[in-house]
Amino acid sequence: IRRPPRSTPKPSSAASDVYKRQIQSCKNESIDQNYADNDSDGFYDMIDNCPFVPNPDQTDSNYDGIGDFCSDMDDDGIIDIEDNCPENYNPYQFDGDGDGIGDKCDLVDFTSLPCINGLAGEYPCNGYDLVGHLSIEDLSIDFVENTRVNDSWGWKDPLTEKEYAIVGLSSHTSFVDMSDPDNLLLIGILPTASVNSIWRDIKVYNDHAYIVSEASNHGMQIFDLKRLRNVENMPSIFSPDIHYTGFGRAHNIVINEQTGYAYPVGNQDPGRSFSRDPGHEGGLFDGGPIFINIQNPTSPVMEDGFSDVGYCHDAQAVIYDGPDSEHIGKEIMIGSNAQHVDIIDVSDKSNPIILSTIVYENTHYVHQGWLTEDHRYFIVGDELDEAADGINTRSIVLDFTDLDNPLLHHDYYGPTLAIDHNGYVVGDRFYLASYKAGLREIDISQIESKQMTEIGFFDSYPQGDGSGFSGAWSVYPLFDSQNIIISDIQRGLFVVSKNNYSVARVNHNFKNSRSSIGIAYVARDGIETIKFGGMDDYNRVYACLLYTSDAADEGLGVDLGGRRII
């Protein structure tokens, strides 16, 4: 607009009409289309990576210059953000197991199973959902009939924060990516170092797995777990970083991560004789613990061993921090040694000292145990007492207030006849692999008053809960995610998760062009988490079917993306 100068006299009436017409004509001038914003997301079309769909975040996950809300990498007519397999052409979006991942991308044909009315699918349960499963065949590359699963352990990558299950089988060790438990991914396997064996055991130190077996001449395999980060061809067949042959067979391996020492136990190499515990032939240090310095993870050094207590089946080693002030700060090993429990001071590897030995009533086979976190009690399992005496699952609790004079505190009896095998303590919970009864979660918060209460379980062996050596060999309850591994002898790897919700589930395979509906979980103590929800392209709740008795009765709701769900 060209305004007259201030010093110019007031225009005549005719001139004023022309001036007005000039002002009005600006409304019809063309707008520079470089500054148009058709989707009103705050980005001009000329720089908007998706100019006709609002995307104020300008997200471009694959860096192709096209925003995720517009990108269609596989050219199947479905934009990537709604495509259940965005890198593979799949216009029909087939998803056989209904897990939200298209069949062309889905490596696992499995759907999570919530625990409803005491069952997760065919598996008896109380308070635990089945969130992932791999069969023995899924855990193998060249599957052979009669392959069996044994021990398991876990590892969390400190860089990527992914969680991995490490599963022992009779012919190999499997490494499984658990970052999406509903779609467990076999990264690769490490074959046995010699021959097959039903006994294999794994522990982790400083991002390395240490694997032993009762296979003849097996020794100890050391595998750098960081190699799992960048595996191009999955599943791969790995070789160990180090194969340590300072011993042959071992039933188990114990690692104290605080000191950097590994303790293979239960060595039974031929040509050696025991001075104690008849029935076991041969054994370095009479089958007692072998002291191996692994502070340099791939340069193990055998420093010594201990034979005075005879054969050691399993053990736990800690820097003691319990009620016995005389021994605080010492490295203490508690051995479950077939016929007795031994407490040993292994601080000086050249001069280990037996502090005490305890034999509880009705001893049949002292198998494995674990300290409570305050180091006051030791919960130990006898592997043969249930079958021998016809009793329910028994866990023996020992009082370690005085390490030089441990006492029997009490016996805990579970609700089934199943044999207990391996158990671990986390906080005030004891997680027990109980063979045919699967995983059992036991509240030990009142252990001082001799009260232990089972509060949850997941039975990976639905055929029955009797005594016998089938079902859950071990559990691993130490992940930050609180997902728990169960290694089942006949059925493979299970991943279960505690359910803290009331009934709250919707069909997670419903889709349309603007939304997808997922599974919603609500905690019993209020609405705590929503695992999946219905979202539209604007990251707002598009649709959600949700009902919980708690929420409905109390009129509770949750605000998600600006929408309130009841």
C-alpha positions as CSV (number, residue, x, y, z in Angstrom):
1,I,0.0,0.0,0.0
2,R,1.4,3.3,-1.0
3,R,0.3,5.9,1.6
4,P,0.7,9.6,0.7
5,P,3.3,11.6,2.6
6,R,2.2,13.3,5.8
7,S,2.9,16.7,4.3
8,T,0.6,16.0,1.4
9,P,-2.7,18.0,1.5
10,K,-5.8,16.0,2.1
11,P,-6.7,14.4,-1.2
12,S,-9.8,15.4,-3.1
13,S,-12.9,13.2,-3.0
14,A,-12.0,11.6,-6.3
15,A,-8.5,10.9,-5.2
16,S,-9.9,9.4,-2.0
17,D,-11.9,6.9,-3.9
18,V,-8.8,5.8,-5.8
19,Y,-7.0,5.4,-2.5
20,K,-9.7,3.3,-1.1
21,R,-9.8,1.1,-4.2
22,Q,-6.0,0.5,-3.8
23,I,-6.5,-0.7,-0.2
24,Q,-9.4,-3.0,-1.2
25,S,-7.4,-4.5,-4.1
26,C,-4.8,-6.0,-1.7
27,K,-7.3,-8.6,-0.6
28,N,-7.1,-10.2,-4.0
29,E,-3.4,-10.2,-4.4
30,S,-1.9,-13.8,-4.7
31,I,-0.2,-15.3,-1.6
32,D,3.3,-16.7,-2.0
33,Q,2.7,-20.5,-1.9
34,N,6.1,-21.1,-0.3
35,Y,4.6,-19.9,2.9
36,A,1.4,-22.0,2.7
37,D,0.8,-24.5,5.6
38,N,-2.0,-26.7,4.4
39,D,-1.9,-29.1,7.4
40,S,-1.6,-26.2,9.9
41,D,1.2,-28.0,11.8
42,G,3.5,-24.9,12.0
43,F,5.8,-26.0,9.1
44,Y,5.5,-24.3,5.7
45,D,4.8,-26.8,2.9
46,M,8.1,-26.1,1.2
47,I,10.0,-27.5,4.3
48,D,7.3,-29.9,5.7
49,N,8.3,-33.5,5.3
50,C,4.6,-34.5,5.2
51,P,2.8,-31.3,4.0
52,F,-0.8,-32.6,4.0
53,V,-0.9,-34.5,7.4
54,P,-0.2,-32.7,10.7
55,N,3.2,-33.8,12.0
56,P,4.6,-31.0,14.2
57,D,7.4,-33.3,15.4
58,Q,8.6,-33.9,11.8
59,T,9.6,-37.4,12.7
60,D,11.5,-39.2,10.0
61,S,12.7,-42.5,11.5
62,N,14.4,-43.8,8.4
63,Y,15.8,-40.4,7.3
64,D,14.4,-40.7,3.8
65,G,13.2,-37.1,3.8
66,I,9.5,-38.2,4.1
67,G,7.8,-37.9,7.4
68,D,6.6,-41.1,9.1
69,F,3.0,-40.0,8.7
70,C,3.4,-40.1,4.9
71,S,6.2,-42.6,4.4
72,D,5.5,-45.9,2.7
73,M,8.9,-47.6,2.4
74,D,7.5,-50.9,1.0
75,D,5.1,-49.2,-1.5
76,D,2.2,-51.4,-0.4
77,G,-0.3,-48.5,0.0
78,I,-0.1,-48.4,3.8
79,I,1.9,-45.7,5.5
80,D,4.7,-46.9,7.7
81,I,3.1,-45.7,10.9
82,E,0.1,-48.0,10.3
83,D,1.9,-50.8,8.5
84,N,2.4,-53.9,10.6
85,C,5.5,-54.7,8.5
86,P,6.7,-51.5,7.0
87,E,9.8,-52.8,5.3
88,N,8.1,-55.7,3.4
89,Y,5.4,-55.4,0.8
90,N,2.2,-56.7,2.6
91,P,-0.9,-54.9,1.4
92,Y,-3.2,-57.4,3.1
93,Q,-1.6,-57.0,6.5
94,F,-1.8,-60.7,7.4
95,D,-1.0,-61.3,11.1
96,G,-1.7,-64.9,12.0
97,D,-0.9,-64.7,15.7
98,G,-2.6,-61.4,16.2
99,D,0.4,-59.7,17.9
100,G,0.4,-56.6,15.8
101,I,3.5,-57.7,13.7
102,G,2.7,-58.7,10.1
103,D,3.5,-62.3,9.2
104,K,6.2,-61.2,6.7
105,C,8.1,-59.6,9.6
106,D,7.1,-61.9,12.5
107,L,9.8,-64.4,13.4
108,V,7.7,-65.9,16.2
109,D,4.2,-67.4,15.9
110,F,3.1,-66.6,19.5
111,T,0.6,-64.4,21.3
112,S,0.9,-63.4,24.9
113,L,-1.5,-65.1,27.2
114,P,-3.0,-63.3,30.2
115,C,-3.8,-65.3,33.3
116,I,-7.6,-65.5,33.4
117,N,-9.5,-67.6,35.8
118,G,-6.4,-69.5,36.8
119,L,-5.2,-70.3,33.3
120,A,-2.9,-68.7,30.7
121,G,-3.9,-70.8,27.8
122,E,-3.3,-74.3,29.0
123,Y,-0.9,-73.3,31.8
124,P,-2.2,-73.1,35.4
125,C,-1.3,-69.7,36.9
126,N,-1.9,-67.3,39.7
127,G,-0.9,-63.7,39.1
128,Y,1.4,-64.3,36.2
129,D,0.9,-63.8,32.5
130,L,2.8,-65.7,29.8
131,V,4.4,-63.0,27.7
132,G,6.9,-65.0,25.6
133,H,7.7,-68.6,24.7
134,L,10.2,-70.5,22.6
135,S,10.1,-74.2,22.2
136,I,13.2,-76.4,22.3
137,E,13.1,-76.4,18.5
138,D,12.9,-72.6,18.4
139,L,15.9,-72.5,20.7
140,S,17.9,-74.7,18.3
141,I,19.4,-74.3,14.8
142,D,19.8,-78.0,13.8
143,F,17.1,-79.5,16.1
144,V,17.6,-83.0,17.2
145,E,14.9,-85.1,19.0
146,N,15.4,-85.7,22.7
147,T,17.2,-82.3,23.2
148,R,16.4,-81.0,26.6
149,V,16.6,-77.7,28.4
150,N,18.5,-77.2,31.7
151,D,19.8,-74.1,33.4
152,S,19.3,-70.4,32.5
153,W,20.6,-67.0,33.4
154,G,20.2,-63.5,32.2
155,W,22.1,-60.4,30.9
156,K,21.2,-56.8,30.4
157,D,23.3,-55.0,27.9
158,P,24.6,-51.8,29.7
159,L,24.7,-49.9,26.4
160,T,21.4,-50.8,24.7
161,E,19.6,-51.8,27.9
162,K,18.3,-54.9,26.1
163,E,17.6,-57.9,28.2
164,Y,18.8,-61.4,27.0
165,A,18.0,-64.9,28.2
166,I,20.9,-67.3,28.2
167,V,19.5,-70.8,28.1
168,G,21.3,-74.1,28.5
169,L,20.3,-77.1,26.4
170,S,21.8,-80.6,26.3
171,S,23.7,-79.8,23.0
172,H,24.3,-76.0,23.2
173,T,23.7,-72.7,24.8
174,S,21.1,-70.3,23.3
175,F,21.1,-66.5,23.4
176,V,17.7,-64.9,23.1
177,D,16.8,-61.2,22.7
178,M,14.0,-60.4,25.1
179,S,13.6,-56.7,24.2
180,D,10.1,-57.6,22.8
181,P,9.1,-60.6,25.0
182,D,6.1,-61.3,22.9
183,N,8.5,-61.9,20.0
184,L,11.5,-63.5,21.5
185,L,14.4,-63.6,19.0
186,L,17.1,-66.4,18.9
187,I,20.3,-64.5,18.2
188,G,22.4,-67.6,18.0
189,I,23.8,-70.6,19.8
190,L,27.1,-71.8,21.2
191,P,27.6,-75.5,20.7
192,T,28.8,-77.7,23.5
193,A,32.6,-77.8,23.9
194,S,32.7,-81.6,23.7
195,V,29.7,-84.0,23.8
196,N,26.1,-83.5,24.8
197,S,25.0,-83.5,28.5
198,I,21.7,-82.9,30.3
199,W,23.7,-80.7,32.7
200,R,24.9,-77.3,31.7
201,D,25.2,-74.2,33.8
202,I,25.7,-70.5,33.1
203,K,26.7,-67.4,35.0
204,V,27.6,-63.9,33.9
205,Y,30.5,-61.6,34.9
206,N,31.5,-58.2,33.4
207,D,29.4,-58.8,30.2
208,H,30.8,-62.3,29.6
209,A,29.0,-65.6,30.0
210,Y,30.8,-68.5,31.7
211,I,29.5,-72.0,30.8
212,V,30.3,-75.4,32.3
213,S,28.8,-78.8,31.8
214,E,29.1,-82.3,33.0
215,A,30.0,-83.3,29.5
216,S,33.4,-85.1,29.5
217,N,36.4,-82.7,28.8
218,H,34.0,-79.7,28.5
219,G,36.0,-77.2,30.5
220,M,34.7,-73.6,30.7
221,Q,33.5,-71.6,27.7
222,I,33.8,-67.9,27.9
223,F,31.6,-65.8,25.6
224,D,31.7,-62.0,25.2
225,L,28.0,-61.1,25.3
226,K,28.6,-57.7,23.7
227,R,28.9,-59.7,20.4
228,L,25.1,-60.1,20.5
229,R,24.7,-56.4,19.6
230,N,25.6,-56.6,15.9
231,V,24.7,-60.0,14.6
232,E,23.9,-59.8,10.9
233,N,22.8,-63.4,10.2
234,M,20.4,-64.7,12.8
235,P,20.5,-67.2,14.2
236,S,24.2,-67.6,14.1
237,I,26.5,-70.4,15.4
238,F,29.0,-68.9,17.6
239,S,32.4,-70.0,18.9
240,P,33.7,-69.1,22.3
241,D,36.1,-66.3,22.9
242,I,38.0,-68.5,25.2
243,H,37.9,-72.2,25.9
244,Y,39.4,-72.8,29.3
245,T,40.6,-76.4,29.9
246,G,42.1,-76.3,33.3
247,F,39.4,-78.8,34.4
248,G,37.0,-81.0,32.5
249,R,33.6,-81.7,33.9
250,A,31.7,-79.5,36.4
251,H,28.2,-79.7,37.6
252,N,27.8,-76.0,38.2
253,I,29.6,-72.6,38.3
254,V,29.4,-70.0,41.0
255,I,30.5,-66.4,40.4
256,N,31.0,-63.6,42.9
257,E,30.7,-60.5,40.8
258,Q,32.0,-58.4,43.7
259,T,35.4,-60.1,43.7
260,G,35.8,-61.3,40.2
261,Y,36.2,-65.0,41.1
262,A,34.5,-68.0,39.5
263,Y,34.1,-71.2,41.4
264,P,33.3,-74.3,39.2
265,V,31.9,-77.0,41.5
266,G,31.1,-80.7,41.3
267,N,34.1,-81.6,39.1
268,Q,34.1,-85.4,38.5
269,D,37.0,-85.9,36.0
270,P,38.2,-89.6,35.9
271,G,41.4,-90.7,37.5
272,R,40.8,-88.9,40.8
273,S,39.1,-90.3,43.9
274,F,37.0,-88.7,46.6
275,S,37.9,-88.9,50.2
276,R,34.3,-88.2,51.1
277,D,30.8,-88.6,49.7
278,P,30.9,-92.1,48.1
279,G,29.1,-92.5,44.9
280,H,30.9,-89.7,43.1
281,E,34.0,-91.0,41.2
282,G,36.9,-88.7,40.6
283,G,37.1,-85.0,41.0
284,L,39.6,-82.1,41.1
285,F,39.8,-81.0,44.7
286,D,37.5,-83.9,45.6
287,G,34.8,-82.2,43.6
288,G,35.0,-79.1,45.8
289,P,35.1,-75.5,44.6
290,I,37.9,-74.5,42.2
291,F,39.1,-71.0,42.6
292,I,39.5,-69.2,39.3
293,N,40.4,-65.5,39.0
294,I,38.4,-63.9,36.2
295,Q,39.0,-60.3,36.9
296,N,40.3,-60.1,33.4
297,P,37.3,-61.8,31.9
298,T,39.1,-63.6,29.0
299,S,42.3,-64.5,30.9
300,P,41.1,-66.9,33.6
301,V,43.7,-68.1,36.2
302,M,43.3,-71.0,38.5
303,E,44.6,-70.0,41.9
304,D,43.7,-72.9,44.1
305,G,40.7,-75.0,45.2
306,F,39.2,-76.6,48.3
307,S,38.7,-80.2,49.1
308,D,38.1,-80.4,52.8
309,V,34.3,-80.5,52.5
310,G,34.3,-83.0,49.6
311,Y,31.8,-82.8,46.7
312,C,30.1,-79.5,46.2
313,H,26.9,-79.6,44.1
314,D,26.1,-75.9,44.1
315,A,27.0,-72.8,46.1
316,Q,26.6,-69.0,46.6
317,A,29.6,-66.7,47.2
318,V,29.2,-63.2,48.7
319,I,31.0,-60.4,50.5
320,Y,29.2,-61.0,53.8
321,D,27.2,-58.1,55.2
322,G,25.0,-59.8,57.7
323,P,24.3,-59.8,61.5
324,D,27.6,-61.7,62.4
325,S,29.9,-58.7,62.9
326,E,32.9,-61.0,63.2
327,H,32.7,-61.9,59.5
328,I,31.5,-58.7,57.9
329,G,33.5,-57.8,54.8
330,K,34.8,-61.4,54.3
331,E,34.2,-63.4,51.2
332,I,31.9,-66.2,52.3
333,M,30.8,-69.3,50.3
334,I,27.8,-71.3,51.3
335,G,28.0,-74.8,49.7
336,S,25.0,-77.1,49.1
337,N,27.1,-80.2,49.3
338,A,24.8,-83.2,48.8
339,Q,24.7,-84.3,52.5
340,H,25.4,-81.1,54.3
341,V,25.6,-77.3,54.1
342,D,29.1,-75.8,54.6
343,I,30.0,-72.2,55.3
344,I,33.5,-71.4,54.1
345,D,35.6,-68.3,54.4
346,V,37.3,-68.0,51.0
347,S,38.8,-64.5,51.4
348,D,42.3,-66.0,51.3
349,K,42.3,-68.3,48.3
350,S,45.5,-70.0,49.6
351,N,44.0,-70.6,53.0
352,P,40.2,-71.2,52.9
353,I,38.7,-71.9,56.3
354,I,35.6,-74.0,57.2
355,L,33.5,-71.9,59.6
356,S,30.8,-74.5,60.1
357,T,28.8,-77.4,58.8
358,I,25.1,-78.1,59.3
359,V,23.0,-81.1,58.6
360,Y,19.3,-80.7,58.9
361,E,16.7,-83.4,59.6
362,N,15.7,-85.9,56.9
363,T,18.5,-85.0,54.7
364,H,18.3,-86.8,51.3
365,Y,20.2,-84.5,48.8
366,V,21.2,-80.9,49.7
367,H,20.8,-79.3,46.3
368,Q,20.9,-75.5,46.2
369,G,20.1,-72.5,48.3
370,W,20.2,-68.7,48.4
371,L,20.7,-66.0,51.1
372,T,18.1,-63.5,52.0
373,E,19.2,-60.0,51.2
374,D,20.1,-59.2,54.8
375,H,22.3,-62.3,54.8
376,R,20.6,-63.6,57.9
377,Y,18.8,-66.6,56.5
378,F,19.7,-69.2,53.9
379,I,16.8,-71.0,52.1
380,V,17.9,-74.4,50.8
381,G,16.2,-77.1,48.8
382,D,16.6,-80.8,49.2
383,E,16.1,-82.4,45.8
384,L,15.0,-85.9,46.9
385,D,13.0,-85.5,50.1
386,E,9.6,-85.0,48.5
387,A,9.8,-88.2,46.5
388,A,11.5,-90.2,49.3
389,D,9.2,-89.0,52.2
390,G,5.9,-88.4,50.2
391,I,5.8,-84.8,51.4
392,N,4.9,-81.5,49.8
393,T,7.6,-79.2,48.5
394,R,9.9,-78.5,51.4
395,S,12.3,-75.5,51.7
396,I,14.6,-75.5,54.7
397,V,15.4,-72.2,56.3
398,L,18.7,-71.9,58.2
399,D,19.5,-69.0,60.6
400,F,22.9,-67.6,59.8
401,T,22.9,-65.0,62.7
402,D,26.1,-66.7,63.8
403,L,28.1,-68.1,60.9
404,D,30.1,-70.3,63.2
405,N,27.0,-71.8,64.7
406,P,24.1,-71.9,62.1
407,L,20.7,-73.1,63.3
408,L,17.7,-74.6,61.7
409,H,15.0,-71.9,61.7
410,H,12.0,-73.7,60.2
411,D,10.7,-75.7,57.3
412,Y,8.4,-74.2,54.7
413,Y,6.0,-76.6,52.9
414,G,4.4,-75.6,49.6
415,P,1.0,-76.6,48.3
416,T,2.1,-79.3,45.9
417,L,4.1,-82.5,45.9
418,A,6.5,-81.2,43.3
419,I,10.3,-81.4,43.8
420,D,12.1,-78.0,44.4
421,H,15.2,-77.4,42.3
422,N,16.6,-73.8,42.1
423,G,15.5,-70.8,44.0
424,Y,16.5,-67.1,44.2
425,V,15.7,-64.2,46.6
426,V,14.8,-60.7,45.3
427,G,13.8,-58.3,48.1
428,D,11.2,-60.0,50.3
429,R,10.3,-62.6,47.6
430,F,11.6,-66.1,47.0
431,Y,11.3,-67.4,43.4
432,L,11.5,-71.1,43.2
433,A,11.7,-73.5,40.2
434,S,9.7,-76.4,41.4
435,Y,9.9,-78.9,38.6
436,K,6.3,-80.1,37.8
437,A,4.8,-77.1,39.6
438,G,6.7,-74.5,37.6
439,L,7.6,-71.1,39.1
440,R,6.4,-70.4,42.6
441,E,6.6,-66.9,44.2
442,I,6.8,-67.0,48.0
443,D,6.5,-64.0,50.3
444,I,9.3,-64.1,52.9
445,S,8.6,-60.7,54.5
446,Q,7.7,-62.5,57.7
447,I,10.4,-65.1,57.6
448,E,11.8,-64.0,61.0
449,S,8.5,-65.1,62.6
450,K,8.6,-68.4,60.5
451,Q,5.9,-67.3,58.1
452,M,6.3,-67.9,54.4
453,T,3.3,-67.6,52.0
454,E,3.0,-68.5,48.4
455,I,1.4,-65.6,46.6
456,G,1.7,-66.5,42.9
457,F,2.8,-69.1,40.4
458,F,3.1,-70.0,36.8
459,D,3.1,-73.8,36.0
460,S,5.0,-74.5,32.8
461,Y,4.2,-78.2,33.2
462,P,0.4,-78.5,33.0
463,Q,0.3,-82.3,33.1
464,G,0.4,-82.5,36.9
465,D,2.2,-81.3,40.1
466,G,3.6,-84.6,41.4
467,S,7.1,-85.5,42.3
468,G,9.4,-86.2,39.3
469,F,12.1,-84.6,37.3
470,S,10.1,-82.8,34.6
471,G,9.1,-79.2,34.1
472,A,10.9,-76.1,35.4
473,W,14.7,-76.6,35.9
474,S,15.4,-73.0,36.8
475,V,14.1,-69.5,37.0
476,Y,15.8,-66.1,36.6
477,P,14.0,-63.3,38.5
478,L,16.7,-60.6,38.5
479,F,15.8,-58.5,35.5
480,D,15.0,-54.8,36.0
481,S,11.9,-55.2,33.8
482,Q,10.7,-57.8,36.3
483,N,10.1,-60.3,33.5
484,I,11.0,-63.7,34.7
485,I,12.7,-66.5,32.8
486,I,11.6,-70.1,33.3
487,S,13.7,-72.8,31.6
488,D,11.5,-75.9,31.3
489,I,13.2,-79.2,30.5
490,Q,10.6,-80.4,27.9
491,R,8.9,-77.2,26.8
492,G,11.7,-74.7,26.4
493,L,11.9,-71.0,27.4
494,F,9.0,-69.2,29.1
495,V,9.0,-65.5,29.9
496,V,6.3,-64.5,32.4
497,S,5.4,-61.2,34.0
498,K,3.5,-60.4,37.2
499,N,0.1,-59.0,36.4
500,N,-0.9,-56.1,38.7
501,Y,-4.2,-55.5,36.9
502,S,-7.8,-56.4,37.1
503,V,-9.7,-57.5,33.9
504,A,-8.7,-55.1,31.1
505,R,-8.1,-56.5,27.7
506,V,-9.3,-55.7,24.2
507,N,-8.7,-57.2,20.8
508,H,-5.3,-56.0,19.8
509,N,-5.6,-56.8,16.1
510,F,-8.5,-54.3,15.3
511,K,-7.3,-51.8,12.8
512,N,-8.7,-49.2,10.5
513,S,-7.1,-46.4,8.4
514,R,-6.8,-44.0,11.3
515,S,-6.4,-46.1,14.4
516,S,-5.3,-49.2,16.1
517,I,-6.5,-50.7,19.4
518,G,-4.2,-52.6,21.7
519,I,-4.1,-54.3,25.1
520,A,-4.8,-52.1,28.1
521,Y,-3.7,-53.1,31.6
522,V,-4.8,-51.5,34.8
523,A,-3.2,-52.0,38.2
524,R,-5.2,-53.4,41.1
525,D,-4.1,-50.5,43.2
526,G,-5.4,-47.9,40.8
527,I,-4.9,-47.2,37.1
528,E,-1.1,-47.5,36.9
529,T,-0.1,-48.4,33.3
530,I,-1.5,-48.8,29.9
531,K,0.7,-51.1,27.9
532,F,-1.0,-50.5,24.5
533,G,-3.8,-48.1,23.7
534,G,-5.8,-47.0,20.7
535,M,-4.1,-44.1,19.1
536,D,-4.9,-42.0,16.1
537,D,-2.4,-40.3,13.8
538,Y,-2.3,-37.2,16.1
539,N,-1.1,-39.3,19.0
540,R,-4.4,-39.0,20.8
541,V,-6.7,-41.7,22.0
542,Y,-8.9,-42.7,19.1
543,A,-10.8,-45.5,20.7
544,C,-10.4,-47.8,23.7
545,L,-12.6,-50.4,25.3
546,L,-11.6,-50.7,28.9
547,Y,-13.3,-52.0,32.0
548,T,-12.0,-52.7,35.5
549,S,-14.1,-53.3,38.5
550,D,-11.9,-51.0,40.6
551,A,-12.0,-48.2,38.1
552,A,-15.7,-48.5,37.4
553,D,-16.7,-48.7,41.1
554,E,-14.5,-45.8,42.1
555,G,-15.2,-43.7,39.0
556,L,-11.5,-43.6,38.2
557,G,-10.1,-42.8,34.9
558,V,-6.8,-42.0,33.2
559,D,-5.9,-39.0,31.1
560,L,-4.0,-40.1,28.0
561,G,-3.2,-37.7,25.2
562,G,-5.9,-35.3,26.3
563,R,-8.7,-37.9,26.4
564,R,-10.1,-39.4,29.6
565,I,-10.7,-43.1,29.6
566,I,-13.0,-44.8,32.1
